[in-house]
Amino acid sequence: MNTSINRRDIVRERIGNAIALLVLILIGLLALMGPSGLLAWSDQAAQLEDHKQRIATLEEERAVLANRLELLDADHVDPDLASELVRRDLNVAHQDEYVVELEPLH
């Protein structure tokens, strides 16, 4: 009877060790290949660089728009910009100006 208890204890211990080993292997695989694992770091680094470039581009566009907004301030509008916008958006010209239409080059 003593040997059967010892065998049961040995079997339970081996099963417990096997389960613990499987859990450790699973954790190791997730650390290596998971969404934030070692293999995903290079992809995330590339995405980070793309996002940094996009942010830099958007900041440049924002600076251009802020400058145009400042030039169109209601208290002191830049006359050249106002004239350019009126001519472009409303398709108008002064009486003493000529409009020359050019055909697009193919």
CNS distance restraints for C-alpha pairs under 8 A (distance, minus, plus):
assign (resid   1 and name CA) (resid   5 and name CA) 6.55 0.50 0.50
assign (resid   2 and name CA) (resid   6 and name CA) 6.28 0.50 0.50
assign (resid   3 and name CA) (resid   7 and name CA) 6.05 0.50 0.50
assign (resid   4 and name CA) (resid   8 and name CA) 6.10 0.50 0.50
assign (resid   5 and name CA) (resid   9 and name CA) 6.13 0.50 0.50
assign (resid   6 and name CA) (resid  10 and name CA) 6.08 0.50 0.50
assign (resid   7 and name CA) (resid  11 and name CA) 6.03 0.50 0.50
assign (resid   8 and name CA) (resid  12 and name CA) 6.02 0.50 0.50
assign (resid   9 and name CA) (resid  13 and name CA) 6.01 0.50 0.50
assign (resid  10 and name CA) (resid  14 and name CA) 6.12 0.50 0.50
assign (resid  11 and name CA) (resid  15 and name CA) 6.11 0.50 0.50
assign (resid  12 and name CA) (resid  16 and name CA) 6.04 0.50 0.50
assign (resid  13 and name CA) (resid  17 and name CA) 6.05 0.50 0.50
assign (resid  14 and name CA) (resid  18 and name CA) 6.02 0.50 0.50
assign (resid  15 and name CA) (resid  19 and name CA) 6.15 0.50 0.50
assign (resid  16 and name CA) (resid  20 and name CA) 6.12 0.50 0.50
assign (resid  17 and name CA) (resid  21 and name CA) 6.03 0.50 0.50
assign (resid  18 and name CA) (resid  22 and name CA) 6.16 0.50 0.50
assign (resid  19 and name CA) (resid  23 and name CA) 6.19 0.50 0.50
assign (resid  20 and name CA) (resid  24 and name CA) 6.20 0.50 0.50
assign (resid  21 and name CA) (resid  25 and name CA) 6.13 0.50 0.50
assign (resid  22 and name CA) (resid  26 and name CA) 6.11 0.50 0.50
assign (resid  23 and name CA) (resid  27 and name CA) 6.19 0.50 0.50
assign (resid  24 and name CA) (resid  28 and name CA) 6.09 0.50 0.50
assign (resid  25 and name CA) (resid  29 and name CA) 6.14 0.50 0.50
assign (resid  26 and name CA) (resid  30 and name CA) 6.18 0.50 0.50
assign (resid  27 and name CA) (resid  31 and name CA) 6.12 0.50 0.50
assign (resid  28 and name CA) (resid  32 and name CA) 6.23 0.50 0.50
assign (resid  29 and name CA) (resid  33 and name CA) 5.78 0.50 0.50
assign (resid  29 and name CA) (resid  34 and name CA) 7.17 0.50 0.50
assign (resid  30 and name CA) (resid  34 and name CA) 4.37 0.50 0.50
assign (resid  30 and name CA) (resid  35 and name CA) 7.96 0.50 0.50
assign (resid  30 and name CA) (resid  37 and name CA) 6.55 0.50 0.50
assign (resid  31 and name CA) (resid  36 and name CA) 7.45 0.50 0.50
assign (resid  31 and name CA) (resid  37 and name CA) 4.71 0.50 0.50
assign (resid  31 and name CA) (resid  38 and name CA) 6.63 0.50 0.50
assign (resid  32 and name CA) (resid  37 and name CA) 4.76 0.50 0.50
assign (resid  32 and name CA) (resid  38 and name CA) 4.97 0.50 0.50
assign (resid  32 and name CA) (resid  39 and name CA) 6.09 0.50 0.50
assign (resid  33 and name CA) (resid  37 and name CA) 5.17 0.50 0.50
assign (resid  33 and name CA) (resid  38 and name CA) 6.54 0.50 0.50
assign (resid  33 and name CA) (resid  39 and name CA) 5.65 0.50 0.50
assign (resid  33 and name CA) (resid  40 and name CA) 7.00 0.50 0.50
assign (resid  34 and name CA) (resid  38 and name CA) 7.85 0.50 0.50
assign (resid  34 and name CA) (resid  39 and name CA) 7.82 0.50 0.50
assign (resid  34 and name CA) (resid  40 and name CA) 7.32 0.50 0.50
assign (resid  35 and name CA) (resid  40 and name CA) 6.23 0.50 0.50
assign (resid  36 and name CA) (resid  40 and name CA) 5.82 0.50 0.50
assign (resid  36 and name CA) (resid  41 and name CA) 6.89 0.50 0.50
assign (resid  37 and name CA) (resid  41 and name CA) 6.68 0.50 0.50
assign (resid  39 and name CA) (resid  43 and name CA) 7.92 0.50 0.50
assign (resid  40 and name CA) (resid  44 and name CA) 6.22 0.50 0.50
assign (resid  41 and name CA) (resid  45 and name CA) 5.98 0.50 0.50
assign (resid  42 and name CA) (resid  46 and name CA) 6.24 0.50 0.50
assign (resid  43 and name CA) (resid  47 and name CA) 6.22 0.50 0.50
assign (resid  44 and name CA) (resid  48 and name CA) 6.03 0.50 0.50
assign (resid  45 and name CA) (resid  49 and name CA) 6.35 0.50 0.50
assign (resid  46 and name CA) (resid  50 and name CA) 6.32 0.50 0.50
assign (resid  47 and name CA) (resid  51 and name CA) 6.13 0.50 0.50
assign (resid  48 and name CA) (resid  52 and name CA) 6.13 0.50 0.50
assign (resid  49 and name CA) (resid  53 and name CA) 6.23 0.50 0.50
assign (resid  50 and name CA) (resid  54 and name CA) 6.19 0.50 0.50
assign (resid  51 and name CA) (resid  55 and name CA) 6.08 0.50 0.50
assign (resid  52 and name CA) (resid  56 and name CA) 6.22 0.50 0.50
assign (resid  53 and name CA) (resid  57 and name CA) 6.24 0.50 0.50
assign (resid  54 and name CA) (resid  58 and name CA) 6.15 0.50 0.50
assign (resid  55 and name CA) (resid  59 and name CA) 6.05 0.50 0.50
assign (resid  56 and name CA) (resid  60 and name CA) 6.30 0.50 0.50
assign (resid  57 and name CA) (resid  61 and name CA) 6.32 0.50 0.50
assign (resid  58 and name CA) (resid  62 and name CA) 6.01 0.50 0.50
assign (resid  59 and name CA) (resid  63 and name CA) 6.19 0.50 0.50
assign (resid  60 and name CA) (resid  64 and name CA) 6.39 0.50 0.50
assign (resid  61 and name CA) (resid  65 and name CA) 6.22 0.50 0.50
assign (resid  62 and name CA) (resid  66 and name CA) 6.01 0.50 0.50
assign (resid  63 and name CA) (resid  67 and name CA) 6.18 0.50 0.50
assign (resid  64 and name CA) (resid  68 and name CA) 6.33 0.50 0.50
assign (resid  65 and name CA) (resid  69 and name CA) 6.06 0.50 0.50
assign (resid  66 and name CA) (resid  70 and name CA) 6.16 0.50 0.50
assign (resid  67 and name CA) (resid  71 and name CA) 6.25 0.50 0.50
assign (resid  68 and name CA) (resid  72 and name CA) 6.21 0.50 0.50
assign (resid  69 and name CA) (resid  73 and name CA) 6.26 0.50 0.50
assign (resid  71 and name CA) (resid  76 and name CA) 7.54 0.50 0.50
assign (resid  71 and name CA) (resid  77 and name CA) 5.69 0.50 0.50
assign (resid  71 and name CA) (resid  78 and name CA) 5.32 0.50 0.50
assign (resid  71 and name CA) (resid  81 and name CA) 7.39 0.50 0.50
assign (resid  72 and name CA) (resid  76 and name CA) 7.29 0.50 0.50
assign (resid  72 and name CA) (resid  77 and name CA) 4.80 0.50 0.50
assign (resid  72 and name CA) (resid  78 and name CA) 6.36 0.50 0.50
assign (resid  72 and name CA) (resid  81 and name CA) 7.72 0.50 0.50
assign (resid  72 and name CA) (resid  82 and name CA) 7.36 0.50 0.50
assign (resid  73 and name CA) (resid  77 and name CA) 5.40 0.50 0.50
assign (resid  77 and name CA) (resid  81 and name CA) 7.96 0.50 0.50
assign (resid  77 and name CA) (resid  82 and name CA) 6.99 0.50 0.50
assign (resid  78 and name CA) (resid  82 and name CA) 6.19 0.50 0.50
assign (resid  79 and name CA) (resid  83 and name CA) 6.00 0.50 0.50
assign (resid  80 and name CA) (resid  84 and name CA) 6.13 0.50 0.50
assign (resid  81 and name CA) (resid  85 and name CA) 6.12 0.50 0.50
assign (resid  82 and name CA) (resid  86 and name CA) 6.11 0.50 0.50
assign (resid  83 and name CA) (resid  87 and name CA) 6.11 0.50 0.50
assign (resid  84 and name CA) (resid  88 and name CA) 6.07 0.50 0.50
assign (resid  85 and name CA) (resid  89 and name CA) 5.73 0.50 0.50
assign (resid  85 and name CA) (resid  90 and name CA) 7.82 0.50 0.50
assign (resid  86 and name CA) (resid  90 and name CA) 5.38 0.50 0.50
assign (resid  86 and name CA) (resid  91 and name CA) 7.12 0.50 0.50
assign (resid  86 and name CA) (resid  92 and name CA) 6.94 0.50 0.50
assign (resid  87 and name CA) (resid  91 and name CA) 5.00 0.50 0.50
assign (resid  87 and name CA) (resid  92 and name CA) 4.90 0.50 0.50
assign (resid  87 and name CA) (resid  93 and name CA) 6.15 0.50 0.50
assign (resid  88 and name CA) (resid  92 and name CA) 7.48 0.50 0.50
assign (resid  93 and name CA) (resid  97 and name CA) 6.44 0.50 0.50
